[in-house]
Amino acid sequence: MSDETRPRAPAGLTAAARRLWAEVLAEYVLEEHEVGLLREMCRTQAALDRLDQVVRRDGPLVEDRFGETRTHPALVEARQLRIAYARLSAALRLPAGEEGDQQATRRPQRRSGARGVYQLRGVS
């Protein structure tokens, strides 16, 4: 994909999210719906980076309005965003392996067709 046809990165990304955008587009040719998934994955990475800065600044525990110590709300949100990030990565079928590992650098095959109808056991 040439620089003229490569989609532009979304505005407001952190450095790590911009690197992710550039690296994925340099390595793979994505279909339009996959570019949308990558866009959301990069926005999620940027949000995770910002939440990490907040936790580094404030610490992992904070005092609530009643004076009790609890987990920083940014950590709770980061946990949810990591789940979303993993799902977006899986939807894009990005490999997760060591560099140089032939199996890990291949994108998994697309699944074709529907999985079928699910039924509850004992219900007809």
Backbone bond lengths (Angstrom), bond angles and torsions (degrees), N, CA, C in turn:
res aa  C-N    CA-C-N  psi(-1)  N-CA   C-N-CA  omega(-1)  CA-C   N-CA-C  phi
1 M - - - 1.446 - - 1.520 107.97 -
2 S 1.303 117.23 127.27 1.458 120.54 -179.63 1.517 110.11 -79.84
3 D 1.336 115.94 164.99 1.464 120.53 -179.81 1.527 111.51 -62.35
4 E 1.355 117.37 -29.24 1.465 120.47 -179.66 1.520 111.77 -70.95
5 T 1.337 118.18 -32.87 1.460 120.99 -177.33 1.520 112.67 -98.17
6 R 1.309 117.90 -9.65 1.460 121.41 179.31 1.523 109.30 -71.78
7 P 1.341 117.04 130.73 1.466 119.19 178.46 1.524 111.39 -61.56
8 R 1.315 115.34 148.66 1.468 120.50 179.27 1.518 109.22 -80.14
9 A 1.310 114.82 145.76 1.459 120.66 177.70 1.530 109.20 -66.63
10 P 1.320 116.65 147.07 1.459 119.54 176.74 1.528 110.89 -62.83
11 A 1.303 116.37 152.37 1.464 121.20 178.49 1.522 109.82 -70.97
12 G 1.323 115.46 151.46 1.450 121.15 173.06 1.510 116.45 82.81
13 L 1.324 118.00 12.76 1.457 120.05 179.57 1.521 111.38 -77.39
14 T 1.312 116.14 151.81 1.461 121.39 172.92 1.529 108.30 -78.83
15 A 1.328 116.54 171.32 1.471 120.39 -179.69 1.525 110.98 -59.37
16 A 1.331 117.92 -43.02 1.468 120.90 -179.51 1.525 111.10 -64.45
17 A 1.308 117.13 -39.55 1.462 121.03 179.62 1.537 110.97 -68.90
18 R 1.338 117.33 -37.57 1.472 120.53 176.18 1.525 110.58 -65.08
19 R 1.337 116.40 -39.18 1.476 119.75 177.01 1.522 110.53 -63.09
20 L 1.323 117.01 -43.64 1.458 121.32 178.30 1.523 110.21 -57.84
21 W 1.327 116.74 -47.53 1.466 122.20 178.96 1.532 110.28 -56.25
22 A 1.312 115.94 -51.73 1.467 120.70 -176.36 1.525 111.62 -65.24
23 E 1.318 117.77 -43.01 1.468 121.14 -177.35 1.525 112.21 -66.02
24 V 1.325 116.83 -42.40 1.468 119.32 -179.65 1.523 109.98 -66.77
25 L 1.325 117.62 -44.43 1.465 119.74 -179.16 1.529 112.02 -69.43
26 A 1.333 117.40 -27.49 1.468 119.93 176.83 1.527 111.30 -73.03
27 E 1.321 116.19 -30.31 1.474 121.29 -174.85 1.528 113.13 -91.03
28 Y 1.332 117.61 -34.04 1.464 121.37 -172.32 1.515 112.31 -127.72
29 V 1.323 115.34 151.42 1.460 122.16 171.43 1.522 105.51 -96.72
30 L 1.319 116.19 116.81 1.450 120.75 -175.82 1.522 110.99 -104.46
31 E 1.320 114.24 146.02 1.455 119.95 172.47 1.523 107.75 -79.36
32 E 1.330 115.84 167.69 1.466 120.04 -174.52 1.529 112.56 -57.30
33 H 1.316 117.80 -44.21 1.469 119.62 -179.08 1.528 110.59 -67.50
34 E 1.330 117.56 -29.50 1.463 120.86 177.78 1.526 110.96 -71.73
35 V 1.325 116.89 -33.68 1.473 120.22 175.40 1.524 109.36 -62.29
36 G 1.324 116.64 -38.46 1.467 120.43 176.55 1.520 111.74 -63.01
37 L 1.332 116.75 -40.70 1.467 120.62 176.65 1.525 110.61 -64.61
38 L 1.327 116.29 -42.88 1.462 120.40 178.47 1.522 110.62 -62.89
39 R 1.326 116.66 -40.67 1.469 121.01 178.59 1.535 109.76 -58.13
40 E 1.326 116.72 -47.42 1.468 119.93 179.76 1.526 111.32 -67.76
41 M 1.313 117.17 -34.84 1.468 120.88 177.21 1.529 110.33 -63.63
42 C 1.320 116.98 -41.97 1.467 120.84 178.91 1.526 111.40 -68.77
43 R 1.317 117.27 -38.87 1.469 119.75 175.97 1.523 110.81 -64.12
44 T 1.323 115.93 -37.28 1.466 120.57 177.26 1.518 110.09 -65.83
45 Q 1.331 117.12 -41.66 1.472 120.54 177.36 1.520 110.30 -61.36
46 A 1.312 116.63 -42.16 1.464 120.41 179.49 1.530 110.76 -63.13
47 A 1.314 116.73 -42.17 1.465 120.09 178.07 1.527 110.67 -64.04
48 L 1.324 117.09 -40.52 1.469 120.55 176.88 1.524 110.95 -62.13
49 D 1.321 117.05 -40.60 1.468 120.77 178.43 1.526 110.87 -62.10
50 R 1.330 116.37 -41.70 1.469 120.20 -179.36 1.528 111.22 -69.07
51 L 1.324 116.38 -39.96 1.469 119.40 177.47 1.526 110.92 -64.76
52 D 1.322 116.60 -36.63 1.464 120.49 177.51 1.524 110.42 -62.05
53 Q 1.328 117.09 -40.41 1.471 120.36 177.48 1.522 111.34 -62.02
54 V 1.322 116.64 -40.33 1.468 120.96 179.80 1.527 110.03 -64.04
55 V 1.325 116.81 -45.34 1.469 120.42 -179.19 1.522 110.45 -67.09
56 R 1.325 118.07 -38.11 1.467 120.32 176.92 1.532 110.67 -62.87
57 R 1.325 116.43 -37.51 1.460 121.04 179.78 1.531 111.84 -71.69
58 D 1.352 116.76 -46.94 1.456 121.74 -173.00 1.518 114.83 -92.75
59 G 1.325 116.57 -21.64 1.463 120.57 -173.87 1.522 110.74 93.43
60 P 1.330 117.51 161.91 1.464 120.66 -175.15 1.528 113.99 -75.02
61 L 1.326 117.49 -16.62 1.462 121.35 178.90 1.522 109.68 -119.31
62 V 1.329 115.52 140.70 1.463 120.95 178.50 1.517 109.32 -132.39
63 E 1.314 115.39 159.74 1.456 120.86 176.31 1.511 108.97 -91.60
64 D 1.328 116.79 132.26 1.456 119.05 176.65 1.533 109.85 -83.40
65 R 1.306 117.57 -176.43 1.470 120.52 -174.98 1.524 113.20 -69.24
66 F 1.333 116.71 -12.50 1.463 121.19 177.66 1.528 111.92 -97.65
67 G 1.341 116.39 4.58 1.453 121.06 178.75 1.512 114.57 83.26
68 E 1.323 117.64 9.13 1.458 121.07 178.92 1.526 110.07 -93.32
69 T 1.320 115.47 143.15 1.461 121.01 179.74 1.524 109.06 -83.35
70 R 1.334 114.66 135.77 1.466 119.69 178.06 1.520 109.65 -148.10
71 T 1.314 115.23 169.64 1.467 121.20 179.05 1.522 109.45 -63.18
72 H 1.317 115.13 138.36 1.467 120.64 179.19 1.537 109.15 -59.44
73 P 1.329 118.07 132.24 1.473 120.69 179.09 1.527 112.85 -57.35
74 A 1.323 117.62 -27.78 1.471 120.11 178.42 1.523 111.03 -66.27
75 L 1.328 118.16 -31.73 1.468 121.09 176.51 1.522 111.02 -68.67
76 V 1.319 115.79 -38.24 1.462 120.36 178.53 1.532 109.57 -64.52
77 E 1.312 116.18 -45.93 1.470 120.36 178.69 1.519 110.97 -64.82
78 A 1.320 117.68 -39.23 1.468 121.30 179.45 1.522 110.58 -61.69
79 R 1.314 116.59 -38.64 1.471 119.83 178.57 1.530 110.03 -60.57
80 Q 1.313 116.86 -43.51 1.463 121.09 178.94 1.535 111.17 -65.53
81 L 1.320 115.96 -40.36 1.470 119.73 179.49 1.520 111.84 -67.70
82 R 1.337 117.71 -33.44 1.468 119.99 176.72 1.524 111.17 -64.28
83 I 1.316 116.24 -36.99 1.467 120.15 176.12 1.526 109.85 -63.96
84 A 1.323 116.43 -46.06 1.472 120.55 178.20 1.523 110.72 -61.44
85 Y 1.333 116.65 -41.84 1.468 121.61 179.51 1.529 110.22 -60.36
86 A 1.332 116.44 -45.69 1.465 120.49 -179.57 1.527 110.88 -62.67
87 R 1.308 116.75 -39.23 1.461 120.26 179.29 1.522 111.68 -68.09
88 L 1.323 116.38 -40.07 1.465 119.65 176.92 1.523 110.60 -64.36
89 S 1.324 116.70 -42.20 1.464 121.29 178.14 1.521 110.69 -61.50
90 A 1.333 116.40 -43.22 1.463 120.38 178.70 1.524 110.81 -64.67
91 A 1.328 117.22 -39.74 1.459 120.92 179.35 1.531 110.99 -64.34
92 L 1.326 116.09 -33.18 1.470 120.39 176.91 1.529 112.03 -80.55
93 R 1.344 116.33 -12.73 1.462 122.21 -178.82 1.518 111.27 61.29
94 L 1.325 116.49 40.26 1.457 120.30 177.29 1.521 109.46 -78.31
95 P 1.314 117.78 135.23 1.462 120.08 179.99 1.522 111.38 -68.91
96 A 1.316 115.39 150.28 1.463 121.07 178.20 1.515 107.41 -130.13
97 G 1.316 117.06 82.96 1.453 120.60 -178.75 1.505 110.80 -148.54
98 E 1.315 114.98 -175.49 1.456 121.19 179.47 1.525 110.27 -76.09
99 E 1.302 115.61 147.48 1.454 121.77 177.47 1.523 109.11 -61.71
100 G 1.324 116.76 135.56 1.446 121.21 179.89 1.520 112.77 91.80
101 D 1.304 118.23 -11.48 1.456 122.88 178.57 1.526 107.63 -79.54
102 Q 1.335 116.54 111.29 1.464 121.44 -175.72 1.525 111.45 -56.72
103 Q 1.315 117.29 -44.48 1.458 121.11 -178.71 1.525 110.72 -64.22
104 A 1.317 117.40 -38.50 1.458 121.27 -175.64 1.526 112.44 -74.79
105 T 1.337 118.29 -25.97 1.459 119.84 -176.80 1.522 112.63 -87.40
106 R 1.325 117.70 -8.48 1.466 120.70 175.92 1.513 109.73 -84.67
107 R 1.320 116.04 139.84 1.460 118.82 173.18 1.518 107.44 -77.54
108 P 1.321 118.06 135.01 1.459 120.65 178.65 1.517 111.34 -60.21
109 Q 1.330 115.27 156.23 1.453 120.06 179.64 1.509 110.70 -64.87
110 R 1.334 113.89 152.32 1.453 119.32 174.58 1.519 108.00 -75.26
111 R 1.286 115.45 144.94 1.455 120.10 173.22 1.510 107.01 -90.61
112 S 1.313 115.51 135.83 1.459 117.69 178.82 1.513 109.73 -113.76
113 G 1.290 115.11 151.19 1.451 120.31 177.28 1.511 112.85 81.79
114 A 1.303 114.49 164.88 1.459 120.56 179.57 1.520 109.84 -83.37
115 R 1.296 116.04 156.54 1.454 120.90 179.14 1.520 111.72 -76.83
116 G 1.284 117.95 -15.63 1.458 120.28 -179.53 1.511 111.26 108.22
117 V 1.311 114.35 -178.02 1.452 120.96 -176.92 1.521 109.03 -92.19
118 Y 1.303 116.18 134.81 1.457 120.95 176.83 1.520 108.73 -96.23
119 Q 1.327 116.20 138.97 1.454 121.31 175.88 1.515 108.57 -126.48
120 L 1.330 114.56 149.13 1.452 119.55 173.95 1.517 108.02 -78.18
121 R 1.311 116.10 141.24 1.462 119.90 177.53 1.522 109.25 -67.16
122 G 1.331 115.75 137.73 1.448 121.12 177.78 1.516 114.31 80.91
123 V 1.330 116.95 0.10 1.460 120.80 178.72 1.518 107.53 -114.80
124 S 1.331 116.38 128.85 1.461 117.91 179.96 1.497 111.74 -108.97
